[in-house]
Every structure is written in C-alpha cells, then in structure tokens.
C-alpha cells in the first residue's frame, strides 16, 4: 500500500493511499494569485517517491479613480474602473453596478486587463455610495465610489416689496450651498427695470435685487441663479404705488375780490396709503384746505384776486419721492 501526502496545507489527496496500482486526485485551493509548486509524496515501507505539480494561480484586481466624485444634481459624474490581471489572468470580467437606475458602466466587460467608465446621474443631494462588481467565473471583486451630489438653494427676503413709483425697492437674494457646493452662481433678473449686485456668488452668500418701476402696478420679478447645469429661481413681487391729482372744475369764472373754488381730488393707486401734502404756487391769493390727504380724498382750492385777468394756479401734491401737479 502506497500512502500519499502533500506538502501544502492548501491541498488534499483523495484517496490518501493506493494498493498496488491506482490513482488519486490532488485538489488545491489557493487564495492568492501566485505560482505554487506542490509536492506529492508516495511512501510504502522504505520506498518513497515524489512528484511536483505547479499551480499557476490567477486573479484580477478592480480599482476606481477617483473614489470620491463631487457632482451637481442632474449632472453626470464619472469614475474610471480599472481591471488589473494577476499572474497572466486573461479571462472576461463582467462589470455591474448596484445602482442601475442612476448609473451605468461602459463597456460592461473587460478581457484580462483594461478599463471601463462608471457614469452616475442623481436627482437629489447627498452622499451616494455606488459599488461596481467585476465577475469572472468563480472570481468576484468589488470597489466603491462615493458620489457627493451637490446643489444650491435660492431665496428672497422679503418676497413682497411695497414701493412708490420711481423709487428703488430692494430685496436680499440668498444663495445657500447644499452638501458642500462651492460653485460660482451667476445671478440674473428678467426685468430691465431691475439689477442684482453682485451678479455672482461663490458657494453661499447674498446679493441685492434693486428695482425702480415707473408706473403703479403689481410686478413679479424673477431672479435666476445658474451654476453649470444647475438653475434655480425665486420671484419677488413689487407692489408699486402712486397717486393721481385732479381738479374740478379746471376753469373758474369769478369776480374780482370774490373767492373762487375748485375741488382737488387725490386718488391712491394700487393700495397707496401715504400722506399727500398739498401746496399752491400762489400763496398770497390762494389756499388749500386741508393741506394734506392720506391715501385718497379731496381738498378745496380757494383763490381771491383783487384785479381782473386770467390767473393760472398750480397745486402740487407731494408724498416722499412722489410729486404730481395740476
């Protein structure tokens, strides 16, 4: 009977003995790629003979570069996946990702050594951990790439500005970085009556929207921040107020030495509630009463002239930056 043994703990022979003539199977499982010389010795009494079997153990490695990718929301971020052959490996490595909804690998297989591109597009911010697995037969190795998905927000304060016609009204536009965003955000407005200053913000910061609108009305002004593929907008509503001034009648026939009157009417526009001070250019002969009106209302212009002739009397209404005359 010949007893069979191997010099490697990674190997077994089965059966472990043969009587007379016969065969046994040497089976070896070696964990790492290398060239291993395995000896098998047959012993029977004083007889001993050996044979050597060389195992060329092959494998592959998988690596990613970079392993951390900063990318904007809805933009593609990429990493190169590299397959390295060990000890002459020449098999086909199939590549797959665990995030098929957001990511692709191209090409999907590499023979022996080579590279593939992992491309991922995410719709929300956060740290996304994407694994790529290479498989060839019983071999399987994985690598992880972290995508830091970034964005920014844009807000306005206040979002509603009440301002007189012809005067500047301002709102602060704030850019806030999300998940480490550090890009340059370019700011623009959709109104030629407005400006933003500064016109760009890096990462986080603020800018001032200033609008001067000529006529009463409600105007919705949009401010858009853009950085690469990212674009976000905010709307500021300007409530532009004014008043009108009118006289009735505008022509008065009156005797010398007698008082002639006309009603001066102030009408607020778009919610105007300011105090309008009234004055005439002929204070020696004329007066207005009352001399101020809040919002809308009327006053009486009264003039007394001592001599005959045509007199042109103006009345001016003033409220802060607003001024109208008749």
C-alpha positions in Angstrom: 0.0 0.0 0.0 1.3 3.4 -1.0 0.4 6.3 1.3 0.1 9.7 -0.4 0.8 13.1 1.3 1.2 16.7 0.0 3.5 19.4 1.3 0.8 22.1 1.2 -2.0 22.7 3.7 -4.0 24.2 0.8 -4.2 20.8 -0.9 -5.6 17.4 -0.3 -5.1 14.0 -2.0 -8.0 11.6 -2.2 -7.8 8.7 -1.6 -4.8 9.0 0.7 -3.5 5.6 -0.3 -3.3 3.3 -3.3 -2.8 -0.5 -3.2 -0.5 -1.8 -5.9 -1.5 0.4 -8.8 -4.2 3.1 -9.0 -4.8 6.8 -8.9 -5.6 9.6 -6.5 -6.8 13.2 -7.0 -4.7 16.2 -5.9 -7.0 19.1 -5.2 -5.6 22.5 -4.2 -7.5 25.8 -3.4 -5.0 28.7 -3.2 -6.3 32.1 -2.0 -3.9 34.5 -3.7 -2.6 34.8 -7.2 0.9 33.2 -7.4 2.9 30.3 -8.9 2.9 27.5 -6.3 4.9 24.2 -6.6 3.0 21.4 -4.8 4.8 18.2 -3.9 3.0 14.9 -3.5 5.0 12.0 -1.9 4.1 8.3 -2.1 5.5 6.2 0.7 5.5 2.4 1.1 7.8 1.0 3.7 11.3 2.1 2.8 10.2 3.2 -0.7 9.5 6.9 -1.2 8.9 8.8 -4.5 7.7 12.4 -5.1 6.2 14.4 -7.9 5.7 18.1 -8.2 2.6 19.9 -9.6 2.9 23.6 -10.5 -0.3 25.7 -9.9 -0.4 29.0 -11.8 -3.0 30.8 -9.7 -4.6 33.7 -11.5 -6.9 36.5 -10.4 -7.7 40.1 -11.2 -7.9 43.4 -9.2 -10.5 46.1 -9.5 -9.9 49.8 -8.7 -11.7 53.1 -9.1 -10.2 56.6 -9.8 -11.4 58.8 -8.3 -13.1 57.0 -5.4 -14.9 60.3 -4.4 -16.7 62.4 -7.0 -18.2 65.8 -6.4 -21.1 66.3 -8.9 -24.1 68.6 -9.3 -27.7 67.3 -9.1 -28.9 66.1 -12.5 -25.3 66.2 -13.9 -23.2 63.1 -14.8 -20.3 62.3 -12.6 -17.7 59.7 -13.7 -15.0 57.4 -12.3 -12.7 55.1 -14.2 -12.9 51.5 -13.2 -9.6 49.6 -13.9 -9.2 45.8 -14.1 -5.7 44.5 -13.5 -4.7 41.0 -14.5 -2.6 39.0 -11.9 -0.3 36.2 -12.9 -1.3 36.0 -16.6 -5.1 36.2 -16.0 -6.9 36.6 -19.3 -10.5 35.9 -18.5 -13.5 38.1 -19.3 -14.6 40.2 -16.4 -18.2 41.2 -16.4 -18.9 44.6 -14.7 -22.1 45.6 -13.0 -23.2 48.3 -10.6 -25.7 48.1 -7.7 -27.4 51.4 -8.8 -28.7 50.6 -12.2 -31.4 53.3 -12.1 -28.9 56.1 -11.8 -25.6 54.6 -13.0 -24.1 52.7 -16.0 -20.7 51.1 -16.7 -19.3 51.1 -20.3 -18.1 48.8 -21.5 -19.8 46.2 -19.4 -16.9 43.7 -19.7 -13.1 43.7 -19.9 -10.8 40.9 -21.1 -7.7 40.4 -19.0 -6.7 44.0 -18.2 -8.5 47.2 -19.1 -10.8 50.0 -18.0 -14.4 51.0 -18.0 -16.3 54.2 -17.2 -18.8 54.4 -14.4 -21.2 57.3 -15.0 -23.9 58.3 -12.5 -26.6 61.0 -12.5 -28.6 61.7 -9.3 -31.7 63.8 -8.9 -31.2 64.6 -5.2 -28.4 65.8 -3.0 -26.4 63.6 -0.6 -23.6 61.1 -0.4 -24.3 58.2 -2.7 -22.2 55.1 -2.3 -22.1 53.1 -5.6 -20.4 49.7 -5.9 -19.1 48.1 -9.1 -18.6 44.4 -9.1 -16.3 42.5 -11.5 -17.1 38.8 -12.0 -15.2 36.2 -14.0 -16.2 32.6 -13.3 -15.8 32.0 -9.6 -13.8 35.2 -9.1 -15.6 38.3 -7.9 -14.3 41.6 -6.6 -15.9 45.0 -5.9 -15.0 48.6 -5.5 -17.0 51.5 -4.0 -17.2 55.1 -5.4 -18.8 57.8 -3.3 -20.7 60.5 -5.2 -21.1 63.7 -3.3 -24.2 65.2 -5.0 -24.3 68.9 -4.6 -26.8 71.8 -5.2 -27.7 75.2 -4.0 -30.9 77.0 -2.9 -32.1 80.5 -3.7 -34.4 82.6 -1.5 -35.5 86.2 -1.3 -36.3 88.4 1.7 -38.7 90.0 1.6 -40.6 88.2 -1.2 -43.1 91.2 -1.4 -41.9 94.8 -1.6 -44.2 97.8 -1.5 -42.6 100.8 -3.1 -43.5 104.2 -4.6 -43.4 104.6 -8.4 -40.0 105.9 -9.5 -38.3 104.8 -6.2 -35.9 101.9 -5.7 -37.2 98.9 -3.8 -34.8 96.2 -2.6 -34.8 92.5 -1.6 -31.9 90.3 -0.4 -31.3 87.3 -2.6 -29.6 84.5 -0.6 -27.7 81.6 -2.1 -27.1 78.6 0.2 -24.8 75.7 -0.6 -26.1 72.2 -0.2 -23.7 69.2 0.6 -20.5 71.2 0.1 -21.4 73.0 -3.1 -18.7 75.6 -3.9 -19.5 76.6 -7.4 -20.0 80.1 -8.8 -23.7 81.0 -9.1 -24.4 83.7 -11.7 -27.4 85.8 -10.9 -29.7 87.5 -13.4 -33.2 89.1 -13.4 -35.9 89.0 -16.0 -36.7 92.7 -15.7 -34.8 95.6 -17.4 -36.0 97.8 -14.5 -34.0 95.8 -12.0 -30.4 94.9 -11.2 -28.7 92.4 -8.9 -25.4 93.3 -7.1 -23.1 91.4 -7.0 -24.0 89.4 -10.1 -22.4 86.2 -8.8 -21.9 84.4 -5.5 -19.4 81.6 -4.8 -20.8 78.7 -2.7 -23.0 80.6 -0.3 -23.7 84.3 0.0 -26.1 87.1 -0.8 -26.9 89.7 -3.4 -29.2 92.7 -3.5 -32.1 93.0 -6.0 -33.0 96.6 -6.7 -35.9 97.6 -8.9 -37.2 101.1 -9.9 -40.6 100.9 -11.6 -42.1 103.9 -13.3 -45.8 103.1 -13.0 -48.2 101.8 -10.4 -49.0 98.1 -10.6 -48.0 94.7 -9.3 -44.9 93.4 -10.9 -43.5 89.9 -10.4 -39.7 89.9 -10.8 -37.8 86.7 -11.3 -34.1 86.2 -10.2 -32.4 83.1 -11.6 -29.2 81.6 -10.2 -27.2 79.4 -12.6 -24.1 77.3 -12.0 -23.2 74.8 -14.7 -26.2 72.5 -15.2 -27.9 73.8 -12.0 -30.5 76.6 -12.3 -32.9 77.8 -9.6 -35.2 80.8 -9.5 -37.1 82.9 -7.0 -39.8 85.5 -7.5 -40.2 88.8 -5.8 -43.5 90.7 -6.1 -43.2 94.5 -6.3 -46.4 96.4 -5.3 -45.8 99.7 -7.0 -47.9 102.5 -5.6 -48.7 106.1 -6.7 -51.4 108.7 -6.6 -53.2 111.0 -9.1 -54.2 114.6 -8.6 -57.2 116.2 -10.4 -59.2 119.4 -10.1 -62.9 120.1 -10.7 -63.6 122.5 -12.3 -60.3 123.3 -14.0 -61.7 126.7 -15.2 -63.4 129.2 -12.8 -65.1 132.5 -13.6 -65.0 134.7 -10.5 -65.5 138.4 -9.7 -62.5 140.4 -8.5 -62.4 140.4 -4.7 -64.6 137.3 -4.5 -63.5 133.7 -3.7 -63.5 131.1 -6.4 -63.1 127.4 -5.5 -62.1 124.2 -7.1 -62.1 120.7 -5.6 -58.7 119.0 -5.6 -59.0 115.2 -5.6 -56.2 112.8 -4.6 -56.7 109.1 -5.7 -54.4 106.4 -4.4 -53.3 103.8 -6.9 -52.5 100.1 -6.0 -53.1 100.4 -2.3 -51.3 103.7 -1.8 -51.8 105.0 1.7 -49.3 107.7 2.1 -49.8 111.3 3.3 -50.0 113.7 0.3 -49.1 117.3 1.3 -50.8 119.9 -0.9 -49.4 123.3 -1.7 -50.2 126.1 -4.3 -47.8 128.4 -6.1 -50.0 131.4 -5.3 -50.0 131.6 -1.6 -50.7 135.3 -1.5 -54.1 134.8 -3.2 -54.9 131.1 -2.7 -55.1 128.4 -0.1 -55.8 124.7 0.0 -57.8 123.1 2.9 -57.0 120.6 4.2 -53.3 120.9 3.3 -52.8 117.1 3.4 -54.7 113.9 2.5 -54.0 110.3 3.5 -54.4 107.8 0.7 -57.3 109.2 -1.2 -59.6 112.2 -0.6 -60.3 115.8 -1.5 -59.3 119.3 -0.6 -60.6 122.8 -1.6 -58.6 125.3 -3.5 -59.9 128.8 -2.8 -58.5 131.9 -4.5 -59.4 135.6 -4.2 -57.9 138.0 -6.8 -58.2 141.8 -6.5 -57.8 142.6 -10.2 -59.3 141.3 -13.4 -57.3 138.9 -15.5 -56.5 135.3 -16.2 -54.7 133.5 -13.4 -53.1 130.1 -13.7 -52.8 128.5 -10.3 -51.0 125.2 -9.8 -51.5 122.8 -6.9 -48.7 120.2 -6.1 -49.2 117.0 -4.2 -46.1 115.5 -2.6 -45.6 112.2 -0.7 -42.0 111.3 -0.1 -40.4 110.8 -3.6 -43.8 111.2 -5.3 -44.9 114.6 -6.7 -47.7 115.4 -9.1 -49.1 118.8 -10.1 -52.0 120.3 -11.9 
